Amino acid sequence: MGKCMGKLVILAVGATLILSMVNLSGAYGTQPQLAQVVYITLTKACGCTLEKCQAGDIVVGNVFNGAKQSLLKRIDYSTDKEAARVYLKKYRVTQAPALLFLDAQGNLLWMAMGELSESTIQEKLRLFGG
């Protein structure tokens, strides 16, 4: 009985290792895919923050147009604090405007806060298949 139990444990461990290796090899080398972009901005703020948010609005508007517009979820913290707080807390957003690239499971792929660069956002879109 002792020998059978030992073999069963080894087989169970072996099966677990094989399954883990299959999962890892299946995901190896694949880039996470962009599923959603969350843009958090403010329409009411002090001078310099408001200027950054207005500039960010222009950048985001330039990048997320046409087919890319469907990726974007825009949240104005000034008018929808509850919706914004979910993202602020989960992704530790500390500055507006903020742009979050998320995969289908809600994992953060990339984030930018403060001044937003159109070229950097375009580069990240290409990287994550957006």
Buried (B, 14 or more C-beta within 10 A) or exposed (E): EEEEEEEEEEEEEEEEEEEEEEEEEEEEEEEBEBBBBBBBBBEEBEEEBBEBBBBBBEBBEEBBEEEEEEBBBBBBBBEEEEBBBEBBEEBEBEEBBBBBBBBEEEEBBBBBBBEBEEEBBBEBBEBBEB
